[in-house]
Amino acid sequence: MASTLSEWTTKPVTVLTCDGRLITGTLEGYDQLQNLILVHSYESVYSMDSPMEKVELGLFVVRGDNVAVISDCDGDDDDEGGEEDVRAEPIKGIYGNR
Amino acid sequence: MLPLSLLKSSTTLPLLVELKSGTTYNGRLVSCDTYMNINLRDVVCTSKEGDKFWKLNECYIRGSSIKYLRLPDEAVERVQEEESKWQGGGGGGR
């Protein structure tokens, strides 16, 4: 378990933002306000009507106010099992809507 | 690498800012400060729904209203260059 984000720098992490978006990227930097720098990032968009969609974002700076959850992932999400499409309800934002 | 130092070294680069309200601003970074307040030039402002557009010569965005920023990938290289310059200057004194 990480006590500070320093343990996760240069590692792939998935960030859940307050508006319900899931952003995965390599944690390049952070500060005490939890502002984050994610490199080579993409958003994982889930819906019940279509398979999971990856939207490439590139270099992403998230303001700390909008970070809800940060988790490590070590790239384990990426297309394991190959062709299976994953369908899921999109995550709600903390305000009850996206 | 600190997020604010990344921003500081990204002046003149085009970037995309999304505010907490969902409105997006695409423009070149002129300056920023420690509160993440930013000044942009040659800005295109897009409404949350993506249906309305405004062109602004200049705008100033309060840091607290920012949700996230998207920068070009070369912004990271710029910071690394600047960091190595600092270290080169400081290392001589030790």
N, CA and C atoms of all chains as a GROMACS GRO file, in nm:
protein
  576
    1MET      N    1   0.085  -0.120   0.000
    1MET     CA    2   0.000   0.000   0.000
    1MET      C    3   0.087   0.124   0.000
    2ALA      N    4   0.053   0.221  -0.080
    2ALA     CA    5   0.134   0.343  -0.090
    2ALA      C    6   0.094   0.441   0.020
    3SER      N    7   0.198   0.494   0.091
    3SER     CA    8   0.167   0.596   0.190
    3SER      C    9   0.173   0.734   0.126
    4THR      N   10   0.255   0.746   0.021
    4THR     CA   11   0.253   0.870  -0.057
    4THR      C   12   0.257   0.830  -0.204
    5LEU      N   13   0.228   0.927  -0.288
    5LEU     CA   14   0.228   0.900  -0.431
    5LEU      C   15   0.367   0.878  -0.487
    6SER      N   16   0.471   0.909  -0.408
    6SER     CA   17   0.608   0.893  -0.459
    6SER      C   18   0.633   0.747  -0.497
    7GLU      N   19   0.564   0.655  -0.429
    7GLU     CA   20   0.584   0.513  -0.460
    7GLU      C   21   0.530   0.476  -0.598
    8TRP      N   22   0.441   0.560  -0.650
    8TRP     CA   23   0.379   0.527  -0.778
    8TRP      C   24   0.430   0.608  -0.895
    9THR      N   25   0.526   0.701  -0.873
    9THR     CA   26   0.573   0.779  -0.988
    9THR      C   27   0.641   0.684  -1.085
   10THR      N   28   0.624   0.712  -1.213
   10THR     CA   29   0.669   0.633  -1.329
   10THR      C   30   0.591   0.503  -1.344
   11LYS      N   31   0.489   0.482  -1.260
   11LYS     CA   32   0.408   0.360  -1.276
   11LYS      C   33   0.273   0.396  -1.338
   12PRO      N   34   0.208   0.298  -1.405
   12PRO     CA   35   0.074   0.326  -1.457
   12PRO      C   36  -0.027   0.329  -1.343
   13VAL      N   37  -0.111   0.431  -1.344
   13VAL     CA   38  -0.215   0.442  -1.243
   13VAL      C   39  -0.347   0.473  -1.312
   14THR      N   40  -0.456   0.443  -1.243
   14THR     CA   41  -0.588   0.480  -1.294
   14THR      C   42  -0.648   0.579  -1.196
   15VAL      N   43  -0.693   0.692  -1.250
   15VAL     CA   44  -0.750   0.798  -1.166
   15VAL      C   45  -0.899   0.805  -1.192
   16LEU      N   46  -0.978   0.806  -1.086
   16LEU     CA   47  -1.121   0.830  -1.099
   16LEU      C   48  -1.144   0.975  -1.061
   17THR      N   49  -1.194   1.053  -1.157
   17THR     CA   50  -1.215   1.195  -1.130
   17THR      C   51  -1.354   1.216  -1.070
   18CYS      N   52  -1.375   1.332  -1.015
   18CYS     CA   53  -1.502   1.362  -0.948
   18CYS      C   54  -1.621   1.359  -1.042
   19ASP      N   55  -1.597   1.373  -1.171
   19ASP     CA   56  -1.710   1.367  -1.265
   19ASP      C   57  -1.730   1.226  -1.319
   20GLY      N   58  -1.663   1.129  -1.263
   20GLY     CA   59  -1.687   0.989  -1.300
   20GLY      C   60  -1.605   0.938  -1.417
   21ARG      N   61  -1.501   1.010  -1.456
   21ARG     CA   62  -1.417   0.961  -1.566
   21ARG      C   63  -1.304   0.874  -1.513
   22LEU      N   64  -1.268   0.771  -1.590
   22LEU     CA   65  -1.155   0.684  -1.553
   22LEU      C   66  -1.040   0.715  -1.647
   23ILE      N   67  -0.934   0.772  -1.593
   23ILE     CA   68  -0.818   0.807  -1.676
   23ILE      C   69  -0.702   0.718  -1.633
   24THR      N   70  -0.641   0.650  -1.728
   24THR     CA   71  -0.524   0.565  -1.697
   24THR      C   72  -0.403   0.628  -1.764
   25GLY      N   73  -0.292   0.634  -1.690
   25GLY     CA   74  -0.170   0.689  -1.749
   25GLY      C   75  -0.053   0.666  -1.656
   26THR      N   76   0.066   0.701  -1.702
   26THR     CA   77   0.185   0.687  -1.618
   26THR      C   78   0.197   0.812  -1.533
   27LEU      N   79   0.210   0.794  -1.401
   27LEU     CA   80   0.218   0.909  -1.311
   27LEU      C   81   0.358   0.970  -1.321
   28GLU      N   82   0.365   1.087  -1.383
   28GLU     CA   83   0.493   1.152  -1.402
   28GLU      C   84   0.526   1.244  -1.285
   29GLY      N   85   0.423   1.304  -1.223
   29GLY     CA   86   0.449   1.394  -1.112
   29GLY      C   87   0.323   1.428  -1.037
   30TYR      N   88   0.341   1.487  -0.918
   30TYR     CA   89   0.227   1.523  -0.834
   30TYR      C   90   0.274   1.628  -0.735
   31ASP      N   91   0.181   1.688  -0.661
   31ASP     CA   92   0.219   1.779  -0.552
   31ASP      C   93   0.126   1.759  -0.433
   32GLN      N   94   0.144   1.837  -0.327
   32GLN     CA   95   0.067   1.810  -0.205
   32GLN      C   96  -0.082   1.836  -0.222
   33LEU      N   97  -0.117   1.913  -0.326
   33LEU     CA   98  -0.259   1.939  -0.349
   33LEU      C   99  -0.322   1.828  -0.432
   34GLN      N  100  -0.242   1.725  -0.463
   34GLN     CA  101  -0.288   1.612  -0.544
   34GLN      C  102  -0.311   1.650  -0.690
   35ASN      N  103  -0.254   1.762  -0.734
   35ASN     CA  104  -0.252   1.788  -0.878
   35ASN      C  105  -0.165   1.677  -0.935
   36LEU      N  106  -0.206   1.619  -1.048
   36LEU     CA  107  -0.132   1.504  -1.103
   36LEU      C  108  -0.090   1.530  -1.246
   37ILE      N  109   0.025   1.474  -1.284
   37ILE     CA  110   0.066   1.474  -1.425
   37ILE      C  111   0.061   1.330  -1.472
   38LEU      N  112  -0.020   1.305  -1.575
   38LEU     CA  113  -0.028   1.170  -1.633
   38LEU      C  114   0.023   1.176  -1.776
   39VAL      N  115   0.112   1.084  -1.810
   39VAL     CA  116   0.172   1.081  -1.943
   39VAL      C  117   0.118   0.959  -2.018
   40HIS      N  118   0.101   0.974  -2.150
   40HIS     CA  119   0.047   0.864  -2.234
   40HIS      C  120  -0.085   0.814  -2.177
   41SER      N  121  -0.172   0.906  -2.145
   41SER     CA  122  -0.295   0.866  -2.077
   41SER      C  123  -0.408   0.843  -2.176
   42TYR      N  124  -0.507   0.769  -2.128
   42TYR     CA  125  -0.628   0.746  -2.207
   42TYR      C  126  -0.744   0.735  -2.111
   43GLU      N  127  -0.863   0.765  -2.164
   43GLU     CA  128  -0.984   0.752  -2.084
   43GLU      C  129  -1.051   0.622  -2.122
   44SER      N  130  -1.101   0.548  -2.025
   44SER     CA  131  -1.176   0.424  -2.052
   44SER      C  132  -1.323   0.458  -2.037
   45VAL      N  133  -1.394   0.457  -2.148
   45VAL     CA  134  -1.535   0.493  -2.147
   45VAL      C  135  -1.619   0.366  -2.149
   46TYR      N  136  -1.699   0.347  -2.046
   46TYR     CA  137  -1.784   0.228  -2.038
   46TYR      C  138  -1.929   0.264  -2.066
   47SER      N  139  -1.999   0.173  -2.136
   47SER     CA  140  -2.143   0.192  -2.150
   47SER      C  141  -2.207   0.054  -2.167
   48MET      N  142  -2.337   0.048  -2.142
   48MET     CA  143  -2.407  -0.080  -2.155
   48MET      C  144  -2.436  -0.109  -2.302
   49ASP      N  145  -2.437  -0.007  -2.386
   49ASP     CA  146  -2.478  -0.026  -2.526
   49ASP      C  147  -2.364  -0.064  -2.619
   50SER      N  148  -2.239  -0.036  -2.577
   50SER     CA  149  -2.127  -0.067  -2.665
   50SER      C  150  -2.006  -0.109  -2.582
   51PRO      N  151  -1.907  -0.175  -2.645
   51PRO     CA  152  -1.789  -0.220  -2.572
   51PRO      C  153  -1.708  -0.102  -2.519
   52MET      N  154  -1.617  -0.132  -2.426
   52MET     CA  155  -1.536  -0.028  -2.368
   52MET      C  156  -1.455   0.044  -2.476
   53GLU      N  157  -1.456   0.177  -2.465
   53GLU     CA  158  -1.385   0.256  -2.565
   53GLU      C  159  -1.266   0.325  -2.499
   54LYS      N  160  -1.153   0.322  -2.567
   54LYS     CA  161  -1.034   0.392  -2.514
   54LYS      C  162  -1.018   0.522  -2.591
   55VAL      N  163  -1.014   0.633  -2.522
   55VAL     CA  164  -0.994   0.762  -2.588
   55VAL      C  165  -0.854   0.812  -2.550
   56GLU      N  166  -0.767   0.823  -2.648
   56GLU     CA  167  -0.630   0.867  -2.619
   56GLU      C  168  -0.629   1.012  -2.577
   57LEU      N  169  -0.553   1.043  -2.472
   57LEU     CA  170  -0.548   1.180  -2.424
   57LEU      C  171  -0.408   1.239  -2.427
   58GLY      N  172  -0.304   1.156  -2.416
   58GLY     CA  173  -0.167   1.210  -2.416
   58GLY      C  174  -0.129   1.265  -2.281
   59LEU      N  175  -0.072   1.385  -2.279
   59LEU     CA  176  -0.024   1.445  -2.155
   59LEU      C  177  -0.140   1.516  -2.086
   60PHE      N  178  -0.168   1.475  -1.965
   60PHE     CA  179  -0.287   1.518  -1.894
   60PHE      C  180  -0.249   1.571  -1.757
   61VAL      N  181  -0.294   1.691  -1.722
   61VAL     CA  182  -0.270   1.744  -1.588
   61VAL      C  183  -0.406   1.756  -1.520
   62VAL      N  184  -0.426   1.682  -1.412
   62VAL     CA  185  -0.554   1.686  -1.340
   62VAL      C  186  -0.536   1.772  -1.217
   63ARG      N  187  -0.629   1.862  -1.195
   63ARG     CA  188  -0.624   1.944  -1.076
   63ARG      C  189  -0.669   1.861  -0.956
   64GLY      N  190  -0.598   1.873  -0.847
   64GLY     CA  191  -0.623   1.791  -0.728
   64GLY      C  192  -0.766   1.792  -0.678
   65ASP      N  193  -0.836   1.907  -0.692
   65ASP     CA  194  -0.976   1.917  -0.646
   65ASP      C  195  -1.064   1.812  -0.709
   66ASN      N  196  -1.025   1.766  -0.829
   66ASN     CA  197  -1.112   1.679  -0.908
   66ASN      C  198  -1.075   1.533  -0.902
   67VAL      N  199  -0.978   1.501  -0.815
   67VAL     CA  200  -0.936   1.362  -0.804
   67VAL      C  201  -1.016   1.296  -0.692
   68ALA      N  202  -1.082   1.184  -0.725
   68ALA     CA  203  -1.157   1.112  -0.623
   68ALA      C  204  -1.076   0.990  -0.574
   69VAL      N  205  -1.028   0.911  -0.670
   69VAL     CA  206  -0.956   0.789  -0.636
   69VAL      C  207  -0.835   0.774  -0.728
   70ILE      N  208  -0.722   0.731  -0.672
   70ILE     CA  209  -0.606   0.697  -0.755
   70ILE      C  210  -0.572   0.552  -0.722
   71SER      N  211  -0.560   0.467  -0.825
   71SER     CA  212  -0.520   0.330  -0.794
   71SER      C  213  -0.407   0.288  -0.887
   72ASP      N  214  -0.325   0.194  -0.842
   72ASP     CA  215  -0.219   0.145  -0.930
   72ASP      C  216  -0.282   0.040  -1.021
   73CYS      N  217  -0.225   0.018  -1.139
   73CYS     CA  218  -0.284  -0.084  -1.225
   73CYS      C  219  -0.179  -0.165  -1.298
   74ASP      N  220  -0.055  -0.116  -1.306
   74ASP     CA  221   0.051  -0.193  -1.373
   74ASP      C  222   0.009  -0.245  -1.508
   75GLY      N  223  -0.079  -0.171  -1.575
   75GLY     CA  224  -0.122  -0.209  -1.709
   75GLY      C  225  -0.202  -0.336  -1.715
   76ASP      N  226  -0.262  -0.378  -1.605
   76ASP     CA  227  -0.332  -0.507  -1.608
   76ASP      C  228  -0.466  -0.501  -1.681
   77ASP      N  229  -0.517  -0.379  -1.709
   77ASP     CA  230  -0.646  -0.367  -1.776
   77ASP      C  231  -0.637  -0.403  -1.924
   78ASP      N  232  -0.519  -0.379  -1.980
   78ASP     CA  233  -0.509  -0.371  -2.126
   78ASP      C  234  -0.542  -0.499  -2.199
   79ASP      N  235  -0.659  -0.508  -2.251
   79ASP     CA  236  -0.696  -0.610  -2.348
   79ASP      C  237  -0.662  -0.752  -2.309
   80GLU      N  238  -0.674  -0.782  -2.182
   80GLU     CA  239  -0.648  -0.922  -2.144
   80GLU      C  240  -0.767  -1.005  -2.182
   81GLY      N  241  -0.742  -1.124  -2.233
   81GLY     CA  242  -0.854  -1.207  -2.279
   81GLY      C  243  -0.891  -1.168  -2.420
   82GLY      N  244  -0.824  -1.066  -2.475
   82GLY     CA  245  -0.840  -1.034  -2.618
   82GLY      C  246  -0.974  -0.976  -2.656
   83GLU      N  247  -1.054  -1.051  -2.728
   83GLU     CA  248  -1.171  -0.997  -2.797
   83GLU      C  249  -1.291  -0.967  -2.708
   84GLU      N  250  -1.292  -1.014  -2.587
   84GLU     CA  251  -1.411  -0.991  -2.502
   84GLU      C  252  -1.439  -0.844  -2.486
   85ASP      N  253  -1.563  -0.805  -2.514
   85ASP     CA  254  -1.592  -0.664  -2.490
   85ASP      C  255  -1.652  -0.651  -2.349
   86VAL      N  256  -1.615  -0.545  -2.284
   86VAL     CA  257  -1.662  -0.523  -2.148
   86VAL      C  258  -1.769  -0.416  -2.153
   87ARG      N  259  -1.885  -0.448  -2.100
   87ARG     CA  260  -1.991  -0.349  -2.094
   87ARG      C  261  -2.022  -0.322  -1.948
   88ALA      N  262  -2.039  -0.197  -1.917
   88ALA     CA  263  -2.070  -0.161  -1.779
   88ALA      C  264  -2.140  -0.027  -1.777
   89GLU      N  265  -2.210  -0.003  -1.669
   89GLU     CA  266  -2.271   0.128  -1.650
   89GLU      C  267  -2.160   0.228  -1.625
   90PRO      N  268  -2.169   0.345  -1.682
   90PRO     CA  269  -2.067   0.446  -1.652
   90PRO      C  270  -2.075   0.487  -1.505
   91ILE      N  271  -1.961   0.523  -1.450
   91ILE     CA  272  -1.957   0.562  -1.309
   91ILE      C  273  -2.015   0.702  -1.294
   92LYS      N  274  -2.094   0.722  -1.190
   92LYS     CA  275  -2.154   0.855  -1.171
   92LYS      C  276  -2.052   0.948  -1.109
   93GLY      N  277  -2.069   1.075  -1.134
   93GLY     CA  278  -1.985   1.175  -1.070
   93GLY      C  279  -2.024   1.186  -0.923
   94ILE      N  280  -1.943   1.253  -0.844
   94ILE     CA  281  -1.973   1.262  -0.701
   94ILE      C  282  -2.095   1.348  -0.674
   95TYR      N  283  -2.134   1.424  -0.773
   95TYR     CA  284  -2.253   1.508  -0.755
   95TYR      C  285  -2.378   1.436  -0.801
   96GLY      N  286  -2.367   1.310  -0.834
   96GLY     CA  287  -2.484   1.231  -0.871
   96GLY      C  288  -2.512   1.228  -1.019
   97ASN      N  289  -2.432   1.295  -1.100
   97ASN     CA  290  -2.450   1.292  -1.244
   97ASN      C  291  -2.314   1.302  -1.309
   98ARG      N  292  -2.303   1.281  -1.438
   98ARG     CA  293  -2.172   1.283  -1.505
   98ARG      C  294  -2.140   1.418  -1.563
   99MET      N  295   0.836   1.532  -1.084
   99MET     CA  296   0.809   1.657  -1.160
   99MET      C  297   0.683   1.721  -1.106
  100LEU      N  298   0.690   1.847  -1.071
  100LEU     CA  299   0.573   1.914  -1.016
  100LEU      C  300   0.479   1.963  -1.126
  101PRO      N  301   0.349   1.945  -1.108
  101PRO     CA  302   0.253   1.993  -1.208
  101PRO      C  303   0.268   2.141  -1.238
  102LEU      N  304   0.293   2.223  -1.136
  102LEU     CA  305   0.304   2.366  -1.162
  102LEU      C  306   0.431   2.401  -1.238
  103SER      N  307   0.537   2.324  -1.218
  103SER     CA  308   0.658   2.352  -1.297
  103SER      C  309   0.639   2.309  -1.440
  104LEU      N  310   0.562   2.206  -1.462
  104LEU     CA  311   0.530   2.163  -1.599
  104LEU      C  312   0.455   2.275  -1.669
  105LEU      N  313   0.359   2.335  -1.598
  105LEU     CA  314   0.281   2.443  -1.656
  105LEU      C  315   0.368   2.564  -1.684
  106LYS      N  316   0.453   2.599  -1.587
  106LYS     CA  317   0.540   2.717  -1.601
  106LYS      C  318   0.628   2.706  -1.724
  107SER      N  319   0.677   2.584  -1.753
  107SER     CA  320   0.766   2.572  -1.869
  107SER      C  321   0.690   2.548  -1.999
  108SER      N  322   0.554   2.549  -1.992
  108SER     CA  323   0.477   2.526  -2.114
  108SER      C  324   0.425   2.652  -2.179
  109THR      N  325   0.481   2.768  -2.142
  109THR     CA  326   0.433   2.892  -2.203
  109THR      C  327   0.460   2.885  -2.353
  110THR      N  328   0.372   2.944  -2.430
  110THR     CA  329   0.366   2.947  -2.577
  110THR      C  330   0.314   2.816  -2.636
  111LEU      N  331   0.299   2.711  -2.559
  111LEU     CA  332   0.244   2.586  -2.614
  111LEU      C  333   0.092   2.593  -2.617
  112PRO      N  334   0.031   2.528  -2.716
  112PRO     CA  335  -0.116   2.525  -2.719
  112PRO      C  336  -0.165   2.424  -2.616
  113LEU      N  337  -0.271   2.458  -2.548
  113LEU     CA  338  -0.326   2.361  -2.455
  113LEU      C  339  -0.478   2.368  -2.450
  114LEU      N  340  -0.536   2.269  -2.387
  114LEU     CA  341  -0.681   2.262  -2.373
  114LEU      C  342  -0.711   2.263  -2.224
  115VAL      N  343  -0.800   2.350  -2.183
  115VAL     CA  344  -0.837   2.355  -2.042
  115VAL      C  345  -0.985   2.322  -2.032
  116GLU      N  346  -1.021   2.230  -1.944
  116GLU     CA  347  -1.164   2.210  -1.919
  116GLU      C  348  -1.191   2.262  -1.779
  117LEU      N  349  -1.295   2.343  -1.767
  117LEU     CA  350  -1.332   2.397  -1.637
  117LEU      C  351  -1.428   2.304  -1.568
  118LYS      N  352  -1.448   2.327  -1.440
  118LYS     CA  353  -1.543   2.246  -1.363
  118LYS      C  354  -1.682   2.254  -1.424
  119SER      N  355  -1.712   2.364  -1.492
  119SER     CA  356  -1.844   2.380  -1.552
  119SER      C  357  -1.860   2.297  -1.680
  120GLY      N  358  -1.749   2.246  -1.733
  120GLY     CA  359  -1.757   2.165  -1.854
  120GLY      C  360  -1.718   2.241  -1.980
  121THR      N  361  -1.706   2.373  -1.969
  121THR     CA  362  -1.665   2.454  -2.085
  121THR      C  363  -1.517   2.428  -2.112
  122THR      N  364  -1.479   2.424  -2.241
  122THR     CA  365  -1.338   2.403  -2.271
  122THR      C  366  -1.279   2.526  -2.339
  123TYR      N  367  -1.152   2.551  -2.310
  123TYR     CA  368  -1.080   2.664  -2.368
  123TYR      C  369  -0.955   2.609  -2.435
  124ASN      N  370  -0.941   2.635  -2.564
  124ASN     CA  371  -0.822   2.591  -2.638
  124ASN      C  372  -0.743   2.714  -2.673
  125GLY      N  373  -0.615   2.719  -2.627
  125GLY     CA  374  -0.538   2.839  -2.660
  125GLY      C  375  -0.393   2.821  -2.624
  126ARG      N  376  -0.312   2.924  -2.649
  126ARG     CA  377  -0.169   2.920  -2.616
  126ARG      C  378  -0.149   2.980  -2.478
  127LEU      N  379  -0.066   2.914  -2.397
  127LEU     CA  380  -0.041   2.961  -2.262
  127LEU      C  381   0.052   3.082  -2.264
  128VAL      N  382   0.007   3.191  -2.204
  128VAL     CA  383   0.091   3.310  -2.194
  128VAL      C  384   0.165   3.307  -2.061
  129SER      N  385   0.090   3.283  -1.953
  129SER     CA  386   0.153   3.280  -1.822
  129SER      C  387   0.066   3.204  -1.724
  130CYS      N  388   0.126   3.168  -1.611
  130CYS     CA  389   0.049   3.103  -1.505
  130CYS      C  390   0.114   3.138  -1.372
  131ASP      N  391   0.043   3.111  -1.262
  131ASP     CA  392   0.101   3.141  -1.131
  131ASP      C  393   0.084   3.022  -1.037
  132THR      N  394   0.121   3.043  -0.912
  132THR     CA  395   0.119   2.932  -0.817
  132THR      C  396  -0.022   2.885  -0.781
  133TYR      N  397  -0.123   2.964  -0.814
  133TYR     CA  398  -0.261   2.921  -0.788
  133TYR      C  399  -0.318   2.847  -0.908
  134MET      N  400  -0.237   2.831  -1.012
  134MET     CA  401  -0.279   2.772  -1.140
  134MET      C  402  -0.371   2.867  -1.216
  135ASN      N  403  -0.376   2.996  -1.179
  135ASN     CA  404  -0.447   3.093  -1.261
  135ASN      C  405  -0.370   3.099  -1.391
  136ILE      N  406  -0.441   3.102  -1.508
  136ILE     CA  407  -0.368   3.104  -1.634
  136ILE      C  408  -0.420   3.210  -1.728
  137ASN      N  409  -0.329   3.254  -1.814
  137ASN     CA  410  -0.360   3.355  -1.913
  137ASN      C  411  -0.338   3.288  -2.048
  138LEU      N  412  -0.441   3.289  -2.133
  138LEU     CA  413  -0.431   3.224  -2.264
  138LEU      C  414  -0.450   3.326  -2.375
  139ARG      N  415  -0.391   3.298  -2.490
  139ARG     CA  416  -0.405   3.385  -2.607
  139ARG      C  417  -0.460   3.304  -2.724
  140ASP      N  418  -0.533   3.373  -2.816
  140ASP     CA  419  -0.591   3.309  -2.936
  140ASP      C  420  -0.673   3.186  -2.896
  141VAL      N  421  -0.776   3.216  -2.822
  141VAL     CA  422  -0.853   3.111  -2.756
  141VAL      C  423  -0.980   3.078  -2.832
  142VAL      N  424  -1.014   2.950  -2.836
  142VAL     CA  425  -1.145   2.908  -2.884
  142VAL      C  426  -1.216   2.847  -2.763
  143CYS      N  427  -1.333   2.902  -2.732
  143CYS     CA  428  -1.407   2.855  -2.617
  143CYS      C  429  -1.523   2.771  -2.668
  144THR      N  430  -1.538   2.650  -2.616
  144THR     CA  431  -1.647   2.562  -2.660
  144THR      C  432  -1.739   2.535  -2.543
  145SER      N  433  -1.867   2.538  -2.569
  145SER     CA  434  -1.963   2.512  -2.461
  145SER      C  435  -1.956   2.366  -2.419
  146LYS      N  436  -2.016   2.337  -2.306
  146LYS     CA  437  -2.014   2.201  -2.249
  146LYS      C  438  -2.074   2.099  -2.346
  147GLU      N  439  -2.182   2.136  -2.415
  147GLU     CA  440  -2.250   2.044  -2.506
  147GLU      C  441  -2.175   2.028  -2.637
  148GLY      N  442  -2.082   2.119  -2.664
  148GLY     CA  443  -2.005   2.112  -2.789
  148GLY      C  444  -2.074   2.177  -2.906
  149ASP      N  445  -2.177   2.259  -2.878
  149ASP     CA  446  -2.252   2.317  -2.990
  149ASP      C  447  -2.228   2.466  -3.009
  150LYS      N  448  -2.171   2.533  -2.910
  150LYS     CA  449  -2.149   2.677  -2.926
  150LYS      C  450  -2.000   2.707  -2.916
  151PHE      N  451  -1.954   2.800  -3.000
  151PHE     CA  452  -1.812   2.833  -3.002
  151PHE      C  453  -1.793   2.983  -2.996
  152TRP      N  454  -1.686   3.025  -2.924
  152TRP     CA  455  -1.651   3.166  -2.921
  152TRP      C  456  -1.503   3.178  -2.949
  153LYS      N  457  -1.465   3.289  -3.014
  153LYS     CA  458  -1.323   3.313  -3.036
  153LYS      C  459  -1.286   3.430  -2.946
  154LEU      N  460  -1.179   3.413  -2.869
  154LEU     CA  461  -1.136   3.520  -2.779
  154LEU      C  462  -0.989   3.548  -2.805
  155ASN      N  463  -0.952   3.676  -2.807
  155ASN     CA  464  -0.810   3.706  -2.826
  155ASN      C  465  -0.730   3.663  -2.705
  156GLU      N  466  -0.790   3.689  -2.590
  156GLU     CA  467  -0.717   3.663  -2.467
  156GLU      C  468  -0.814   3.623  -2.358
  157CYS      N  469  -0.773   3.537  -2.266
  157CYS     CA  470  -0.859   3.516  -2.152
  157CYS      C  471  -0.776   3.481  -2.029
  158TYR      N  472  -0.834   3.504  -1.914
  158TYR     CA  473  -0.770   3.476  -1.787
  158TYR      C  474  -0.860   3.380  -1.712
  159ILE      N  475  -0.806   3.267  -1.670
  159ILE     CA  476  -0.887   3.166  -1.604
  159ILE      C  477  -0.839   3.149  -1.460
  160ARG      N  478  -0.931   3.155  -1.367
  160ARG     CA  479  -0.896   3.136  -1.227
  160ARG      C  480  -0.865   2.989  -1.202
  161GLY      N  481  -0.754   2.964  -1.136
  161GLY     CA  482  -0.707   2.827  -1.116
  161GLY      C  483  -0.809   2.735  -1.052
  162SER      N  484  -0.884   2.791  -0.955
  162SER     CA  485  -0.978   2.705  -0.880
  162SER      C  486  -1.091   2.653  -0.967
  163SER      N  487  -1.112   2.715  -1.084
  163SER     CA  488  -1.223   2.670  -1.169
  163SER      C  489  -1.180   2.562  -1.268
  164ILE      N  490  -1.052   2.528  -1.267
  164ILE     CA  491  -1.002   2.431  -1.365
  164ILE      C  492  -1.031   2.288  -1.321
  165LYS      N  493  -1.074   2.206  -1.416
  165LYS     CA  494  -1.092   2.063  -1.388
  165LYS      C  495  -0.962   1.991  -1.431
  166TYR      N  496  -0.924   2.009  -1.556
  166TYR     CA  497  -0.798   1.950  -1.601
  166TYR      C  498  -0.743   2.027  -1.718
  167LEU      N  499  -0.616   1.995  -1.754
  167LEU     CA  500  -0.554   2.055  -1.871
  167LEU      C  501  -0.494   1.943  -1.955
  168ARG      N  502  -0.498   1.962  -2.086
  168ARG     CA  503  -0.429   1.870  -2.177
  168ARG      C  504  -0.320   1.948  -2.245
  169LEU      N  505  -0.200   1.895  -2.241
  169LEU     CA  506  -0.087   1.963  -2.302
  169LEU      C  507  -0.026   1.876  -2.411
  170PRO      N  508   0.050   1.937  -2.504
  170PRO     CA  509   0.119   1.856  -2.604
  170PRO      C  510   0.230   1.775  -2.535
  171ASP      N  511   0.260   1.659  -2.589
  171ASP     CA  512   0.359   1.570  -2.527
  171ASP      C  513   0.496   1.636  -2.510
  172GLU      N  514   0.531   1.730  -2.598
  172GLU     CA  515   0.666   1.791  -2.587
  172GLU      C  516   0.683   1.878  -2.463
  173ALA      N  517   0.574   1.908  -2.391
  173ALA     CA  518   0.586   1.989  -2.270
  173ALA      C  519   0.676   1.920  -2.167
  174VAL      N  520   0.669   1.788  -2.161
  174VAL     CA  521   0.751   1.713  -2.064
  174VAL      C  522   0.899   1.729  -2.096
  175GLU      N  523   0.932   1.724  -2.225
  175GLU     CA  524   1.073   1.736  -2.266
  175GLU      C  525   1.127   1.873  -2.228
  176ARG      N  526   1.040   1.975  -2.239
  176ARG     CA  527   1.083   2.111  -2.204
  176ARG      C  528   1.124   2.121  -2.058
  177VAL      N  529   1.045   2.059  -1.971
  177VAL     CA  530   1.075   2.065  -1.827
  177VAL      C  531   1.207   1.994  -1.800
  178GLN      N  532   1.228   1.879  -1.864
  178GLN     CA  533   1.350   1.802  -1.842
  178GLN      C  534   1.472   1.882  -1.886
  179GLU      N  535   1.457   1.957  -1.997
  179GLU     CA  536   1.567   2.043  -2.044
  179GLU      C  537   1.598   2.149  -1.940
  180GLU      N  538   1.491   2.213  -1.888
  180GLU     CA  539   1.512   2.320  -1.791
  180GLU      C  540   1.572   2.267  -1.663
  181GLU      N  541   1.525   2.149  -1.620
  181GLU     CA  542   1.578   2.089  -1.497
  181GLU      C  543   1.726   2.060  -1.511
  182SER      N  544   1.769   2.012  -1.629
  182SER     CA  545   1.910   1.978  -1.646
  182SER      C  546   1.994   2.105  -1.653
  183LYS      N  547   1.934   2.215  -1.700
  183LYS     CA  548   2.008   2.343  -1.702
  183LYS      C  549   2.036   2.388  -1.560
  184TRP      N  550   1.934   2.380  -1.473
  184TRP     CA  551   1.946   2.418  -1.332
  184TRP      C  552   2.055   2.337  -1.264
  185GLN      N  553   2.050   2.204  -1.289
  185GLN     CA  554   2.145   2.115  -1.222
  185GLN      C  555   2.286   2.145  -1.269
  186GLY      N  556   2.301   2.178  -1.397
  186GLY     CA  557   2.433   2.210  -1.453
  186GLY      C  558   2.490   2.331  -1.384
  187GLY      N  559   2.408   2.434  -1.359
  187GLY     CA  560   2.451   2.557  -1.293
  187GLY      C  561   2.479   2.534  -1.147
  188GLY      N  562   2.394   2.459  -1.077
  188GLY     CA  563   2.407   2.435  -0.932
  188GLY      C  564   2.522   2.341  -0.902
  189GLY      N  565   2.540   2.239  -0.984
  189GLY     CA  566   2.643   2.136  -0.961
  189GLY      C  567   2.783   2.195  -0.955
  190GLY      N  568   2.807   2.302  -1.032
  190GLY     CA  569   2.941   2.364  -1.036
  190GLY      C  570   2.982   2.420  -0.902
  191GLY      N  571   2.884   2.467  -0.823
  191GLY     CA  572   2.914   2.531  -0.695
  191GLY      C  573   2.952   2.434  -0.585
  192ARG      N  574   2.908   2.308  -0.596
  192ARG     CA  575   2.927   2.211  -0.485
  192ARG      C  576   3.072   2.181  -0.458
   0.00000   0.00000   0.00000
